[in-house]
Amino acid sequence: MTPLHYEMVITWSEEDSCYLVHLPAFPEQHYRTHGDTYEEAARNGKEVLELLLENDGLPYLQPKAVKVA
């Protein structure tokens, strides 16, 4: 399987009592999925990303360099 080089932001939501997953490369919907645990949210986010790439024929991105302060 090709590594997925898309950013995933996982945030705890007190209101929803779960972790929400945002995929910044796909801004049309702020949160794409969720999970009761951080690990579950990350797995769900990866599944959503794979489906988006497969169904929409989107390209697999190359890794970006991240500047560390």
HTML snippet that shows the backbone in 3Dmol.js (N, CA, C, O; Angstrom):
<script src="https://3Dmol.org/build/3Dmol-min.js"></script>
<div id="view" style="width:600px;height:400px;position:relative"></div>
<script>
const pdb = `
ATOM      1  N   MET A   1       0.841  -1.180   0.000  1.00  0.00           N
ATOM      2  CA  MET A   1       0.000   0.000   0.000  1.00  0.00           C
ATOM      3  C   MET A   1       0.885   1.241   0.000  1.00  0.00           C
ATOM      4  O   MET A   1       1.861   1.317   0.746  1.00  0.00           O
ATOM      5  N   THR A   2       0.542   2.200  -0.832  1.00  0.00           N
ATOM      6  CA  THR A   2       1.264   3.458  -0.909  1.00  0.00           C
ATOM      7  C   THR A   2       0.998   4.280   0.345  1.00  0.00           C
ATOM      8  O   THR A   2      -0.154   4.403   0.760  1.00  0.00           O
ATOM      9  N   PRO A   3       2.034   4.846   0.957  1.00  0.00           N
ATOM     10  CA  PRO A   3       1.807   5.703   2.126  1.00  0.00           C
ATOM     11  C   PRO A   3       0.939   6.903   1.753  1.00  0.00           C
ATOM     12  O   PRO A   3       1.043   7.436   0.648  1.00  0.00           O
ATOM     13  N   LEU A   4       0.099   7.315   2.666  1.00  0.00           N
ATOM     14  CA  LEU A   4      -0.766   8.471   2.449  1.00  0.00           C
ATOM     15  C   LEU A   4      -0.106   9.687   3.072  1.00  0.00           C
ATOM     16  O   LEU A   4       0.104   9.731   4.284  1.00  0.00           O
ATOM     17  N   HIS A   5       0.222  10.672   2.252  1.00  0.00           N
ATOM     18  CA  HIS A   5       0.934  11.847   2.742  1.00  0.00           C
ATOM     19  C   HIS A   5       0.006  13.057   2.798  1.00  0.00           C
ATOM     20  O   HIS A   5       0.309  14.107   2.232  1.00  0.00           O
ATOM     21  N   TYR A   6      -1.102  12.906   3.471  1.00  0.00           N
ATOM     22  CA  TYR A   6      -2.045  13.991   3.670  1.00  0.00           C
ATOM     23  C   TYR A   6      -2.086  14.322   5.157  1.00  0.00           C
ATOM     24  O   TYR A   6      -1.949  13.442   6.006  1.00  0.00           O
ATOM     25  N   GLU A   7      -2.275  15.584   5.453  1.00  0.00           N
ATOM     26  CA  GLU A   7      -2.346  16.021   6.844  1.00  0.00           C
ATOM     27  C   GLU A   7      -3.707  15.638   7.434  1.00  0.00           C
ATOM     28  O   GLU A   7      -4.738  15.764   6.773  1.00  0.00           O
ATOM     29  N   MET A   8      -3.693  15.171   8.683  1.00  0.00           N
ATOM     30  CA  MET A   8      -4.905  14.825   9.414  1.00  0.00           C
ATOM     31  C   MET A   8      -4.830  15.526  10.765  1.00  0.00           C
ATOM     32  O   MET A   8      -3.851  15.377  11.496  1.00  0.00           O
ATOM     33  N   VAL A   9      -5.868  16.291  11.092  1.00  0.00           N
ATOM     34  CA  VAL A   9      -5.918  16.997  12.364  1.00  0.00           C
ATOM     35  C   VAL A   9      -6.993  16.333  13.213  1.00  0.00           C
ATOM     36  O   VAL A   9      -8.151  16.242  12.806  1.00  0.00           O
ATOM     37  N   ILE A  10      -6.602  15.869  14.399  1.00  0.00           N
ATOM     38  CA  ILE A  10      -7.533  15.190  15.306  1.00  0.00           C
ATOM     39  C   ILE A  10      -7.689  16.057  16.545  1.00  0.00           C
ATOM     40  O   ILE A  10      -6.711  16.396  17.212  1.00  0.00           O
ATOM     41  N   THR A  11      -8.938  16.409  16.841  1.00  0.00           N
ATOM     42  CA  THR A  11      -9.249  17.334  17.933  1.00  0.00           C
ATOM     43  C   THR A  11     -10.312  16.737  18.843  1.00  0.00           C
ATOM     44  O   THR A  11     -11.292  16.164  18.366  1.00  0.00           O
ATOM     45  N   TRP A  12     -10.121  16.869  20.157  1.00  0.00           N
ATOM     46  CA  TRP A  12     -11.139  16.432  21.108  1.00  0.00           C
ATOM     47  C   TRP A  12     -12.273  17.446  21.123  1.00  0.00           C
ATOM     48  O   TRP A  12     -12.024  18.651  21.153  1.00  0.00           O
ATOM     49  N   SER A  13     -13.512  16.975  21.101  1.00  0.00           N
ATOM     50  CA  SER A  13     -14.694  17.831  21.170  1.00  0.00           C
ATOM     51  C   SER A  13     -15.459  17.532  22.454  1.00  0.00           C
ATOM     52  O   SER A  13     -16.030  16.453  22.613  1.00  0.00           O
ATOM     53  N   GLU A  14     -15.463  18.493  23.360  1.00  0.00           N
ATOM     54  CA  GLU A  14     -16.251  18.339  24.597  1.00  0.00           C
ATOM     55  C   GLU A  14     -17.734  18.229  24.265  1.00  0.00           C
ATOM     56  O   GLU A  14     -18.463  17.440  24.866  1.00  0.00           O
ATOM     57  N   GLU A  15     -18.171  19.040  23.290  1.00  0.00           N
ATOM     58  CA  GLU A  15     -19.585  19.066  22.903  1.00  0.00           C
ATOM     59  C   GLU A  15     -20.058  17.707  22.395  1.00  0.00           C
ATOM     60  O   GLU A  15     -21.160  17.267  22.724  1.00  0.00           O
ATOM     61  N   ASP A  16     -19.227  17.046  21.596  1.00  0.00           N
ATOM     62  CA  ASP A  16     -19.591  15.766  21.001  1.00  0.00           C
ATOM     63  C   ASP A  16     -19.073  14.564  21.794  1.00  0.00           C
ATOM     64  O   ASP A  16     -19.459  13.427  21.523  1.00  0.00           O
ATOM     65  N   SER A  17     -18.203  14.814  22.770  1.00  0.00           N
ATOM     66  CA  SER A  17     -17.589  13.758  23.584  1.00  0.00           C
ATOM     67  C   SER A  17     -16.885  12.709  22.725  1.00  0.00           C
ATOM     68  O   SER A  17     -17.013  11.507  22.960  1.00  0.00           O
ATOM     69  N   CYS A  18     -16.145  13.184  21.732  1.00  0.00           N
ATOM     70  CA  CYS A  18     -15.371  12.290  20.879  1.00  0.00           C
ATOM     71  C   CYS A  18     -14.271  13.089  20.194  1.00  0.00           C
ATOM     72  O   CYS A  18     -14.234  14.316  20.278  1.00  0.00           O
ATOM     73  N   TYR A  19     -13.380  12.380  19.519  1.00  0.00           N
ATOM     74  CA  TYR A  19     -12.317  13.007  18.731  1.00  0.00           C
ATOM     75  C   TYR A  19     -12.840  13.236  17.316  1.00  0.00           C
ATOM     76  O   TYR A  19     -13.387  12.318  16.704  1.00  0.00           O
ATOM     77  N   LEU A  20     -12.679  14.444  16.796  1.00  0.00           N
ATOM     78  CA  LEU A  20     -13.110  14.797  15.447  1.00  0.00           C
ATOM     79  C   LEU A  20     -11.901  14.842  14.532  1.00  0.00           C
ATOM     80  O   LEU A  20     -10.824  15.274  14.940  1.00  0.00           O
ATOM     81  N   VAL A  21     -12.076  14.396  13.296  1.00  0.00           N
ATOM     82  CA  VAL A  21     -10.981  14.334  12.329  1.00  0.00           C
ATOM     83  C   VAL A  21     -11.239  15.317  11.191  1.00  0.00           C
ATOM     84  O   VAL A  21     -12.292  15.297  10.554  1.00  0.00           O
ATOM     85  N   HIS A  22     -10.255  16.170  10.954  1.00  0.00           N
ATOM     86  CA  HIS A  22     -10.302  17.134   9.848  1.00  0.00           C
ATOM     87  C   HIS A  22      -9.174  16.812   8.877  1.00  0.00           C
ATOM     88  O   HIS A  22      -8.041  16.560   9.287  1.00  0.00           O
ATOM     89  N   LEU A  23      -9.496  16.823   7.586  1.00  0.00           N
ATOM     90  CA  LEU A  23      -8.501  16.610   6.537  1.00  0.00           C
ATOM     91  C   LEU A  23      -8.363  17.933   5.790  1.00  0.00           C
ATOM     92  O   LEU A  23      -9.172  18.216   4.907  1.00  0.00           O
ATOM     93  N   PRO A  24      -7.355  18.758   6.118  1.00  0.00           N
ATOM     94  CA  PRO A  24      -7.225  20.091   5.531  1.00  0.00           C
ATOM     95  C   PRO A  24      -7.162  20.115   4.003  1.00  0.00           C
ATOM     96  O   PRO A  24      -7.530  21.121   3.397  1.00  0.00           O
ATOM     97  N   ALA A  25      -6.710  19.045   3.369  1.00  0.00           N
ATOM     98  CA  ALA A  25      -6.646  19.007   1.910  1.00  0.00           C
ATOM     99  C   ALA A  25      -8.035  18.909   1.274  1.00  0.00           C
ATOM    100  O   ALA A  25      -8.184  19.072   0.063  1.00  0.00           O
ATOM    101  N   PHE A  26      -9.043  18.643   2.099  1.00  0.00           N
ATOM    102  CA  PHE A  26     -10.420  18.507   1.629  1.00  0.00           C
ATOM    103  C   PHE A  26     -11.309  19.433   2.450  1.00  0.00           C
ATOM    104  O   PHE A  26     -12.043  18.968   3.322  1.00  0.00           O
ATOM    105  N   PRO A  27     -11.255  20.750   2.182  1.00  0.00           N
ATOM    106  CA  PRO A  27     -11.905  21.745   3.039  1.00  0.00           C
ATOM    107  C   PRO A  27     -13.424  21.841   2.903  1.00  0.00           C
ATOM    108  O   PRO A  27     -14.054  22.565   3.675  1.00  0.00           O
ATOM    109  N   GLU A  28     -14.026  21.144   1.958  1.00  0.00           N
ATOM    110  CA  GLU A  28     -15.462  21.295   1.752  1.00  0.00           C
ATOM    111  C   GLU A  28     -16.304  20.860   2.956  1.00  0.00           C
ATOM    112  O   GLU A  28     -17.458  21.272   3.075  1.00  0.00           O
ATOM    113  N   GLN A  29     -15.760  20.053   3.827  1.00  0.00           N
ATOM    114  CA  GLN A  29     -16.433  19.660   5.071  1.00  0.00           C
ATOM    115  C   GLN A  29     -15.386  19.694   6.166  1.00  0.00           C
ATOM    116  O   GLN A  29     -14.374  18.997   6.082  1.00  0.00           O
ATOM    117  N   HIS A  30     -15.621  20.504   7.203  1.00  0.00           N
ATOM    118  CA  HIS A  30     -14.563  20.687   8.196  1.00  0.00           C
ATOM    119  C   HIS A  30     -14.166  19.385   8.883  1.00  0.00           C
ATOM    120  O   HIS A  30     -12.980  19.063   8.955  1.00  0.00           O
ATOM    121  N   TYR A  31     -15.140  18.633   9.387  1.00  0.00           N
ATOM    122  CA  TYR A  31     -14.816  17.358  10.036  1.00  0.00           C
ATOM    123  C   TYR A  31     -15.345  16.222   9.186  1.00  0.00           C
ATOM    124  O   TYR A  31     -16.510  16.226   8.789  1.00  0.00           O
ATOM    125  N   ARG A  32     -14.496  15.252   8.907  1.00  0.00           N
ATOM    126  CA  ARG A  32     -14.831  14.141   8.020  1.00  0.00           C
ATOM    127  C   ARG A  32     -15.320  12.907   8.756  1.00  0.00           C
ATOM    128  O   ARG A  32     -16.159  12.166   8.243  1.00  0.00           O
ATOM    129  N   THR A  33     -14.799  12.682   9.959  1.00  0.00           N
ATOM    130  CA  THR A  33     -15.153  11.487  10.708  1.00  0.00           C
ATOM    131  C   THR A  33     -14.819  11.736  12.169  1.00  0.00           C
ATOM    132  O   THR A  33     -14.435  12.844  12.543  1.00  0.00           O
ATOM    133  N   HIS A  34     -14.964  10.719  12.985  1.00  0.00           N
ATOM    134  CA  HIS A  34     -14.713  10.874  14.422  1.00  0.00           C
ATOM    135  C   HIS A  34     -14.360   9.512  15.020  1.00  0.00           C
ATOM    136  O   HIS A  34     -14.359   8.497  14.325  1.00  0.00           O
ATOM    137  N   GLY A  35     -14.062   9.508  16.313  1.00  0.00           N
ATOM    138  CA  GLY A  35     -13.793   8.270  17.038  1.00  0.00           C
ATOM    139  C   GLY A  35     -13.888   8.509  18.530  1.00  0.00           C
ATOM    140  O   GLY A  35     -13.670   9.622  19.008  1.00  0.00           O
ATOM    141  N   ASP A  36     -14.212   7.468  19.256  1.00  0.00           N
ATOM    142  CA  ASP A  36     -14.297   7.578  20.719  1.00  0.00           C
ATOM    143  C   ASP A  36     -12.916   7.667  21.354  1.00  0.00           C
ATOM    144  O   ASP A  36     -12.764   8.220  22.443  1.00  0.00           O
ATOM    145  N   THR A  37     -11.910   7.122  20.675  1.00  0.00           N
ATOM    146  CA  THR A  37     -10.528   7.228  21.146  1.00  0.00           C
ATOM    147  C   THR A  37      -9.703   7.890  20.041  1.00  0.00           C
ATOM    148  O   THR A  37     -10.125   7.948  18.886  1.00  0.00           O
ATOM    149  N   TYR A  38      -8.532   8.384  20.410  1.00  0.00           N
ATOM    150  CA  TYR A  38      -7.637   9.000  19.431  1.00  0.00           C
ATOM    151  C   TYR A  38      -7.266   7.988  18.348  1.00  0.00           C
ATOM    152  O   TYR A  38      -7.250   8.312  17.160  1.00  0.00           O
ATOM    153  N   GLU A  39      -6.972   6.779  18.765  1.00  0.00           N
ATOM    154  CA  GLU A  39      -6.567   5.734  17.829  1.00  0.00           C
ATOM    155  C   GLU A  39      -7.695   5.394  16.857  1.00  0.00           C
ATOM    156  O   GLU A  39      -7.458   5.221  15.662  1.00  0.00           O
ATOM    157  N   GLU A  40      -8.928   5.300  17.374  1.00  0.00           N
ATOM    158  CA  GLU A  40     -10.076   5.014  16.519  1.00  0.00           C
ATOM    159  C   GLU A  40     -10.288   6.154  15.525  1.00  0.00           C
ATOM    160  O   GLU A  40     -10.571   5.902  14.353  1.00  0.00           O
ATOM    161  N   ALA A  41     -10.157   7.397  15.972  1.00  0.00           N
ATOM    162  CA  ALA A  41     -10.305   8.547  15.080  1.00  0.00           C
ATOM    163  C   ALA A  41      -9.251   8.511  13.980  1.00  0.00           C
ATOM    164  O   ALA A  41      -9.561   8.789  12.822  1.00  0.00           O
ATOM    165  N   ALA A  42      -8.004   8.173  14.324  1.00  0.00           N
ATOM    166  CA  ALA A  42      -6.936   8.094  13.334  1.00  0.00           C
ATOM    167  C   ALA A  42      -7.227   6.992  12.314  1.00  0.00           C
ATOM    168  O   ALA A  42      -7.036   7.199  11.116  1.00  0.00           O
ATOM    169  N   ARG A  43      -7.685   5.833  12.770  1.00  0.00           N
ATOM    170  CA  ARG A  43      -8.038   4.739  11.845  1.00  0.00           C
ATOM    171  C   ARG A  43      -9.176   5.165  10.915  1.00  0.00           C
ATOM    172  O   ARG A  43      -9.127   4.938   9.706  1.00  0.00           O
ATOM    173  N   ASN A  44     -10.203   5.791  11.506  1.00  0.00           N
ATOM    174  CA  ASN A  44     -11.343   6.239  10.706  1.00  0.00           C
ATOM    175  C   ASN A  44     -10.921   7.304   9.694  1.00  0.00           C
ATOM    176  O   ASN A  44     -11.387   7.302   8.555  1.00  0.00           O
ATOM    177  N   GLY A  45     -10.040   8.208  10.113  1.00  0.00           N
ATOM    178  CA  GLY A  45      -9.541   9.233   9.207  1.00  0.00           C
ATOM    179  C   GLY A  45      -8.783   8.625   8.043  1.00  0.00           C
ATOM    180  O   GLY A  45      -8.931   9.074   6.907  1.00  0.00           O
ATOM    181  N   LYS A  46      -7.978   7.613   8.309  1.00  0.00           N
ATOM    182  CA  LYS A  46      -7.218   6.932   7.253  1.00  0.00           C
ATOM    183  C   LYS A  46      -8.173   6.240   6.279  1.00  0.00           C
ATOM    184  O   LYS A  46      -7.957   6.281   5.067  1.00  0.00           O
ATOM    185  N   GLU A  47      -9.219   5.608   6.797  1.00  0.00           N
ATOM    186  CA  GLU A  47     -10.198   4.946   5.935  1.00  0.00           C
ATOM    187  C   GLU A  47     -10.908   5.956   5.037  1.00  0.00           C
ATOM    188  O   GLU A  47     -11.087   5.713   3.843  1.00  0.00           O
ATOM    189  N   VAL A  48     -11.308   7.084   5.610  1.00  0.00           N
ATOM    190  CA  VAL A  48     -11.974   8.127   4.821  1.00  0.00           C
ATOM    191  C   VAL A  48     -11.037   8.643   3.740  1.00  0.00           C
ATOM    192  O   VAL A  48     -11.449   8.819   2.593  1.00  0.00           O
ATOM    193  N   LEU A  49      -9.797   8.882   4.093  1.00  0.00           N
ATOM    194  CA  LEU A  49      -8.817   9.371   3.129  1.00  0.00           C
ATOM    195  C   LEU A  49      -8.631   8.368   1.989  1.00  0.00           C
ATOM    196  O   LEU A  49      -8.590   8.760   0.823  1.00  0.00           O
ATOM    197  N   GLU A  50      -8.519   7.092   2.311  1.00  0.00           N
ATOM    198  CA  GLU A  50      -8.380   6.062   1.276  1.00  0.00           C
ATOM    199  C   GLU A  50      -9.595   6.044   0.354  1.00  0.00           C
ATOM    200  O   GLU A  50      -9.449   5.905  -0.861  1.00  0.00           O
ATOM    201  N   LEU A  51     -10.791   6.183   0.921  1.00  0.00           N
ATOM    202  CA  LEU A  51     -12.011   6.211   0.106  1.00  0.00           C
ATOM    203  C   LEU A  51     -12.046   7.443  -0.792  1.00  0.00           C
ATOM    204  O   LEU A  51     -12.423   7.342  -1.959  1.00  0.00           O
ATOM    205  N   LEU A  52     -11.663   8.592  -0.272  1.00  0.00           N
ATOM    206  CA  LEU A  52     -11.623   9.810  -1.079  1.00  0.00           C
ATOM    207  C   LEU A  52     -10.673   9.647  -2.254  1.00  0.00           C
ATOM    208  O   LEU A  52     -11.004  10.016  -3.381  1.00  0.00           O
ATOM    209  N   LEU A  53      -9.504   9.102  -1.995  1.00  0.00           N
ATOM    210  CA  LEU A  53      -8.518   8.916  -3.051  1.00  0.00           C
ATOM    211  C   LEU A  53      -8.996   7.901  -4.089  1.00  0.00           C
ATOM    212  O   LEU A  53      -8.819   8.100  -5.291  1.00  0.00           O
ATOM    213  N   GLU A  54      -9.599   6.825  -3.617  1.00  0.00           N
ATOM    214  CA  GLU A  54     -10.067   5.768  -4.515  1.00  0.00           C
ATOM    215  C   GLU A  54     -11.273   6.215  -5.332  1.00  0.00           C
ATOM    216  O   GLU A  54     -11.290   6.053  -6.552  1.00  0.00           O
ATOM    217  N   ASN A  55     -12.271   6.769  -4.677  1.00  0.00           N
ATOM    218  CA  ASN A  55     -13.526   7.135  -5.336  1.00  0.00           C
ATOM    219  C   ASN A  55     -13.393   8.365  -6.218  1.00  0.00           C
ATOM    220  O   ASN A  55     -14.025   8.441  -7.272  1.00  0.00           O
ATOM    221  N   ASP A  56     -12.585   9.321  -5.804  1.00  0.00           N
ATOM    222  CA  ASP A  56     -12.466  10.565  -6.550  1.00  0.00           C
ATOM    223  C   ASP A  56     -11.263  10.574  -7.482  1.00  0.00           C
ATOM    224  O   ASP A  56     -11.066  11.535  -8.226  1.00  0.00           O
ATOM    225  N   GLY A  57     -10.457   9.520  -7.452  1.00  0.00           N
ATOM    226  CA  GLY A  57      -9.294   9.455  -8.318  1.00  0.00           C
ATOM    227  C   GLY A  57      -8.274  10.540  -8.018  1.00  0.00           C
ATOM    228  O   GLY A  57      -7.579  11.008  -8.921  1.00  0.00           O
ATOM    229  N   LEU A  58      -8.179  10.941  -6.765  1.00  0.00           N
ATOM    230  CA  LEU A  58      -7.250  11.999  -6.380  1.00  0.00           C
ATOM    231  C   LEU A  58      -5.836  11.451  -6.289  1.00  0.00           C
ATOM    232  O   LEU A  58      -5.645  10.264  -6.023  1.00  0.00           O
ATOM    233  N   PRO A  59      -4.845  12.304  -6.507  1.00  0.00           N
ATOM    234  CA  PRO A  59      -3.455  11.835  -6.489  1.00  0.00           C
ATOM    235  C   PRO A  59      -2.944  11.570  -5.081  1.00  0.00           C
ATOM    236  O   PRO A  59      -3.394  12.185  -4.114  1.00  0.00           O
ATOM    237  N   TYR A  60      -2.013  10.663  -4.985  1.00  0.00           N
ATOM    238  CA  TYR A  60      -1.294  10.449  -3.741  1.00  0.00           C
ATOM    239  C   TYR A  60      -0.216  11.520  -3.682  1.00  0.00           C
ATOM    240  O   TYR A  60       0.604  11.620  -4.595  1.00  0.00           O
ATOM    241  N   LEU A  61      -0.204  12.304  -2.649  1.00  0.00           N
ATOM    242  CA  LEU A  61       0.754  13.398  -2.519  1.00  0.00           C
ATOM    243  C   LEU A  61       2.113  12.891  -2.065  1.00  0.00           C
ATOM    244  O   LEU A  61       2.213  11.876  -1.375  1.00  0.00           O
ATOM    245  N   GLN A  62       3.141  13.600  -2.453  1.00  0.00           N
ATOM    246  CA  GLN A  62       4.483  13.334  -1.964  1.00  0.00           C
ATOM    247  C   GLN A  62       4.628  13.998  -0.599  1.00  0.00           C
ATOM    248  O   GLN A  62       3.971  15.007  -0.342  1.00  0.00           O
ATOM    249  N   PRO A  63       5.460  13.468   0.270  1.00  0.00           N
ATOM    250  CA  PRO A  63       5.651  14.071   1.598  1.00  0.00           C
ATOM    251  C   PRO A  63       6.148  15.503   1.484  1.00  0.00           C
ATOM    252  O   PRO A  63       6.928  15.826   0.588  1.00  0.00           O
ATOM    253  N   LYS A  64       5.694  16.364   2.393  1.00  0.00           N
ATOM    254  CA  LYS A  64       6.169  17.740   2.450  1.00  0.00           C
ATOM    255  C   LYS A  64       7.200  17.859   3.557  1.00  0.00           C
ATOM    256  O   LYS A  64       7.134  17.163   4.570  1.00  0.00           O
ATOM    257  N   ALA A  65       8.130  18.733   3.348  1.00  0.00           N
ATOM    258  CA  ALA A  65       9.102  19.038   4.400  1.00  0.00           C
ATOM    259  C   ALA A  65       8.422  19.929   5.430  1.00  0.00           C
ATOM    260  O   ALA A  65       7.712  20.867   5.066  1.00  0.00           O
ATOM    261  N   VAL A  66       8.628  19.652   6.677  1.00  0.00           N
ATOM    262  CA  VAL A  66       8.054  20.437   7.748  1.00  0.00           C
ATOM    263  C   VAL A  66       9.186  21.113   8.499  1.00  0.00           C
ATOM    264  O   VAL A  66      10.124  20.456   8.952  1.00  0.00           O
ATOM    265  N   LYS A  67       9.096  22.427   8.629  1.00  0.00           N
ATOM    266  CA  LYS A  67      10.135  23.173   9.340  1.00  0.00           C
ATOM    267  C   LYS A  67       9.853  23.092  10.835  1.00  0.00           C
ATOM    268  O   LYS A  67       8.764  23.440  11.292  1.00  0.00           O
ATOM    269  N   VAL A  68      10.833  22.636  11.581  1.00  0.00           N
ATOM    270  CA  VAL A  68      10.712  22.514  13.032  1.00  0.00           C
ATOM    271  C   VAL A  68      11.482  23.661  13.670  1.00  0.00           C
ATOM    272  O   VAL A  68      12.655  23.893  13.377  1.00  0.00           O
ATOM    273  N   ALA A  69      10.787  24.367  14.545  1.00  0.00           N
ATOM    274  CA  ALA A  69      11.406  25.526  15.196  1.00  0.00           C
ATOM    275  C   ALA A  69      12.387  25.120  16.276  1.00  0.00           C
ATOM    276  O   ALA A  69      12.991  25.981  16.917  1.00  0.00           O
TER     277      ALA A  69
END
`;
const viewer = $3Dmol.createViewer("view");
viewer.addModel(pdb, "pdb");
viewer.setStyle({}, {cartoon: {color: "spectrum"}});
viewer.zoomTo();
viewer.render();
</script>
